[in-house]
Amino acid sequence: MAGDDKDASSGEPAPGQRVVYLVQDALSQDSSSRNGLDLSTLVARIWARKWLVFAVCFAVTGAGIAYALIAPKWYRATALLAPVEGSSLPAGLGGLANIASLAGLNLSAPSTAESVATLKSRDLQVRFIKERNLLPVLFADKWDATAGKWKTRDGKEPDLRDAVKYFSARVFSVSEDRRTGLMTVAVEWQDPALASDWATALVRQANEQLRTRAELESQTNIDNLTKQLADNRVVGIQQSVGRVLESEIQKLMLAKGSQEFAFRTLDPATPPKFKVRPQRTLIAALSAMGGLALGAILVLLLPGVPVTQKGIARPR
């Protein structure tokens, strides 16, 4: 007996006895010890103040519809184009390209890639905006037409860089169908007639710019070839240079006589009848969904409706 008492007082098991440790499973703890909220509790909390959610939704939807009704209408005018494929030399003269390159001449007509790059270029937009004096038109809200000056008082008047950035981001765009090679020039503006006029003018200006460049290159080549033809006495070289000169004269005549030098208009731009924005139905739908989400978040953040694990505690 004394030995048993000693073992008990020392905390050590008596001979022949087993020690069993009981570990409580964390997953079996009572749910009341958890601080998280389940989905049903959140739904119940929102439903307890559903009228507040509906009121917020109604207010946000009304604001969205009001904006859609008073926002300026934008129209899109489009023109469908087919790039004109350039050729280096007329038929039968392709073998003279090496002679031309040795003479330092560029006999290639503008390639499709070059034409497309010109149509999308910043230089084209700069020239278009400057020639038409579009700064007051693009930034009409900052322009005082009566006084003929900008309304800004801090000296930060819009300049050509701002105009090009705005024009390329919101007004002018070029898209290409890689399967067919056709291109679509689109201009969006609040005046449908002006949008159509700008789309047509931009295509015409791109053609004119490329045509003028080709004329200058051909004329330069003709002058150089004429000089080399006069300086060279070798009959064979004279004949070859003469044929290249003939091709350059043909190219110059073609450039001067073709208005659609790089792009052929398949479907010209016309004043659109229907607006592209604002999309009132889409704005109303998004406003309604946003209002519901905002109302639900507001209800969850507002105090006054305690949440317990057993449900909603109604305020007294």
C-alpha positions in Angstrom: 0.0 0.0 0.0 2.8 2.4 0.8 4.4 1.7 -2.6 1.0 2.5 -4.3 0.7 5.8 -2.4 4.2 6.7 -3.5 3.5 6.0 -7.1 0.3 8.0 -7.0 2.0 11.0 -5.2 4.9 11.0 -7.7 2.5 11.0 -10.7 4.1 7.9 -12.2 1.9 5.0 -13.1 1.8 2.0 -10.9 3.2 -1.3 -12.3 0.7 -2.9 -14.7 -1.3 0.2 -15.4 -1.5 2.1 -18.7 -1.6 5.8 -19.4 -4.2 7.0 -21.9 -4.1 10.6 -23.3 -7.3 12.1 -24.5 -6.9 14.7 -27.3 -10.0 16.8 -28.3 -10.6 16.9 -32.0 -10.6 20.5 -33.2 -13.2 19.7 -35.8 -15.5 18.4 -33.2 -15.6 21.6 -31.1 -18.8 23.3 -30.7 -19.7 25.7 -33.5 -20.4 28.4 -31.0 -16.6 28.8 -30.5 -16.0 29.8 -34.1 -16.0 33.5 -35.0 -16.6 33.2 -38.8 -20.0 33.8 -40.4 -21.5 31.4 -42.9 -23.3 32.3 -46.1 -26.8 31.8 -44.6 -26.0 34.3 -41.8 -24.8 36.9 -44.3 -27.9 36.4 -46.5 -30.1 36.8 -43.4 -28.4 39.9 -42.4 -28.9 41.5 -45.8 -32.5 40.4 -46.0 -33.2 42.0 -42.6 -32.5 45.4 -44.3 -33.6 44.6 -47.8 -35.4 47.9 -48.1 -32.1 49.7 -47.6 -30.5 47.6 -50.3 -33.4 48.3 -52.7 -33.2 52.0 -51.9 -29.5 52.1 -52.7 -30.0 50.1 -55.9 -32.8 52.4 -57.0 -30.6 55.5 -56.4 -27.6 54.1 -58.3 -29.8 52.9 -61.2 -31.5 56.2 -61.4 -28.2 58.0 -61.6 -26.9 55.7 -64.3 -30.1 56.2 -66.4 -29.9 60.0 -65.9 -26.3 59.9 -67.1 -27.2 57.8 -70.2 -30.0 60.3 -71.1 -27.9 63.5 -70.8 -24.6 62.1 -72.1 -23.6 63.3 -75.6 -24.3 61.0 -78.4 -21.4 59.6 -80.4 -21.6 58.3 -83.9 -19.3 56.1 -85.9 -18.5 56.5 -89.6 -16.5 53.8 -91.3 -14.9 53.3 -94.7 -13.8 50.0 -96.1 -10.5 50.0 -98.0 -8.4 47.7 -100.1 -4.6 48.4 -100.0 -3.2 48.7 -103.5 -0.3 46.2 -103.9 2.9 48.0 -105.0 5.2 46.5 -107.6 8.9 47.3 -108.0 9.0 47.3 -111.8 6.6 46.8 -114.7 6.4 43.4 -116.3 9.5 42.3 -118.0 11.8 44.7 -116.2 12.2 42.9 -113.0 15.7 41.8 -113.9 16.9 45.4 -113.8 16.4 45.7 -110.1 20.1 44.9 -109.5 21.3 47.6 -111.9 19.0 50.1 -110.1 20.3 49.1 -106.7 23.9 49.5 -107.9 23.0 53.0 -109.1 21.7 53.8 -105.7 18.0 54.0 -106.8 14.9 52.9 -105.0 12.5 51.6 -107.6 10.0 50.0 -105.2 6.5 51.4 -105.0 5.1 51.7 -101.4 4.5 48.3 -99.9 1.2 47.4 -98.2 3.0 47.5 -94.8 4.3 51.0 -95.5 0.9 52.2 -96.7 -0.8 50.8 -93.6 1.8 52.3 -91.3 1.3 55.7 -93.0 -2.4 55.5 -92.4 -1.9 54.7 -88.7 0.9 57.2 -88.3 1.1 60.0 -85.8 2.4 62.3 -88.6 -0.8 61.8 -90.6 -2.9 62.8 -87.6 -0.7 65.8 -86.8 -1.1 67.1 -90.4 -4.8 66.5 -90.4 -5.4 68.3 -87.1 -3.2 71.3 -88.1 -4.7 71.7 -91.5 -8.2 71.7 -90.2 -7.5 73.6 -87.0 -9.2 71.0 -84.9 -7.8 71.9 -81.5 -10.8 74.1 -80.6 -13.1 71.4 -81.9 -11.6 68.5 -80.0 -11.5 70.5 -76.8 -14.6 72.6 -77.2 -15.4 72.5 -73.5 -12.1 74.5 -72.9 -12.5 76.9 -75.8 -14.3 80.2 -75.6 -15.6 80.7 -79.1 -16.8 84.3 -78.4 -13.5 85.5 -77.0 -11.5 83.3 -79.3 -9.2 82.0 -76.5 -8.9 79.1 -74.1 -10.9 79.2 -70.8 -8.0 77.8 -68.7 -6.4 80.2 -66.3 -3.5 78.1 -65.1 -1.8 78.4 -68.5 -2.2 74.7 -69.3 -3.8 75.1 -72.7 -4.3 72.0 -74.8 -1.6 71.7 -77.5 -1.0 69.5 -80.5 0.3 66.6 -78.5 -2.9 66.5 -76.4 -4.9 66.7 -79.6 -3.1 63.7 -81.2 -3.4 61.7 -78.0 -7.2 62.4 -77.7 -7.7 61.9 -81.5 -6.0 58.5 -81.6 -7.6 57.2 -78.4 -11.2 58.3 -78.8 -11.9 59.5 -82.4 -9.8 57.7 -85.0 -9.0 54.0 -85.4 -7.8 51.6 -88.1 -8.5 47.9 -88.1 -7.2 45.2 -90.5 -8.8 41.9 -91.4 -5.7 39.6 -91.7 -7.7 37.0 -93.6 -8.9 39.2 -96.4 -6.4 42.0 -96.1 -9.2 44.6 -96.1 -9.0 47.6 -93.8 -11.6 49.6 -91.9 -11.1 53.2 -91.1 -13.5 54.4 -88.3 -14.1 57.9 -87.0 -16.3 58.5 -83.9 -17.7 62.0 -83.2 -20.8 63.7 -81.9 -21.7 65.1 -85.3 -22.5 62.2 -87.8 -21.8 64.4 -90.9 -18.5 65.6 -89.5 -17.5 62.0 -88.6 -18.1 60.9 -92.2 -16.2 63.9 -93.6 -13.2 63.2 -91.4 -13.1 59.5 -92.3 -13.1 60.4 -96.0 -10.6 63.1 -95.6 -8.2 61.0 -93.7 -8.2 58.3 -96.4 -7.7 60.9 -99.1 -4.9 62.5 -97.1 -3.1 59.2 -96.7 -3.3 58.5 -100.4 -2.1 62.0 -101.2 0.8 61.8 -98.8 2.0 58.4 -100.3 1.4 59.6 -103.8 3.5 62.8 -103.3 6.3 60.7 -101.8 6.3 58.3 -104.7 6.3 61.2 -107.2 9.3 62.8 -105.5 11.2 59.5 -105.4 10.4 58.8 -109.1 11.4 62.3 -110.2 14.7 61.9 -108.2 15.3 58.5 -109.9 14.6 60.0 -113.3 17.0 62.8 -112.8 19.8 60.4 -111.6 19.1 58.0 -114.5 19.2 60.7 -117.1 22.5 61.9 -115.8 24.0 58.4 -115.8 22.6 57.8 -119.3 24.4 60.9 -120.5 27.7 60.1 -118.7 28.0 56.4 -119.7 29.2 55.5 -123.2 28.8 51.7 -122.9 26.0 50.7 -125.2 24.8 47.7 -123.1 24.6 49.8 -119.9 22.9 52.6 -121.8 20.2 50.2 -123.0 19.7 48.8 -119.4 19.6 52.3 -117.9 17.2 53.4 -120.6 14.8 50.6 -119.8 14.9 51.5 -116.1 14.3 55.1 -116.9 11.3 54.1 -119.0 9.9 52.2 -116.1 10.4 55.2 -113.7 8.6 57.5 -116.2 5.7 55.1 -116.2 5.6 55.0 -112.4 5.6 58.8 -112.3 2.8 59.0 -114.7 0.8 56.4 -112.7 1.3 58.3 -109.5 0.3 61.6 -111.0 -2.8 60.1 -112.6 -4.1 58.0 -109.6 -6.0 59.6 -106.8 -6.4 56.3 -105.0 -2.7 55.6 -105.1 -2.3 53.4 -102.0 -5.8 52.6 -100.9 -8.9 51.9 -103.0 -12.2 52.7 -101.3 -14.6 49.8 -101.6 -17.3 51.3 -99.3 -17.1 55.0 -98.6 -18.0 56.6 -95.3 -21.5 58.0 -95.0 -23.1 59.9 -92.1 -24.3 57.3 -89.6 -27.9 57.2 -88.4 -27.6 55.4 -85.1 -25.3 56.3 -82.2 -22.7 53.9 -80.8 -22.6 55.4 -77.3 -23.8 55.8 -74.7 -25.4 52.4 -74.6 -28.4 53.1 -72.4 -29.6 49.5 -71.8 -26.1 48.4 -70.8 -25.6 51.4 -68.5 -29.0 50.7 -66.8 -28.2 47.0 -66.3 -24.7 47.7 -64.9 -26.0 50.4 -62.7 -28.7 48.1 -61.2 -26.1 45.3 -60.5 -23.7 47.8 -59.0 -26.5 49.3 -56.9 -27.4 45.9 -55.5 -23.8 45.1 -54.7 -23.3 48.5 -53.1 -26.4 48.1 -51.0 -25.4 44.7 -49.8 -21.9 45.9 -48.8 -23.4 48.9 -47.0 -25.8 46.7 -45.0 -22.9 44.4 -43.9 -20.8 47.4 -42.8 -23.5 49.3 -40.9 -24.0 48.5 -37.2 -27.3 47.9 -35.6 -28.1 44.4 -36.7 -26.0 42.0 -34.5 -25.2 38.6 -36.0 -25.0 35.5 -33.9 -24.4 31.9 -34.8 -28.1 31.3 -34.1 -29.3 33.9 -36.6 -30.2 37.6 -36.6 -30.7 39.3 -33.3 -33.6 41.7 -33.9 -33.0 45.2 -32.6 -35.3 46.1 -29.8 
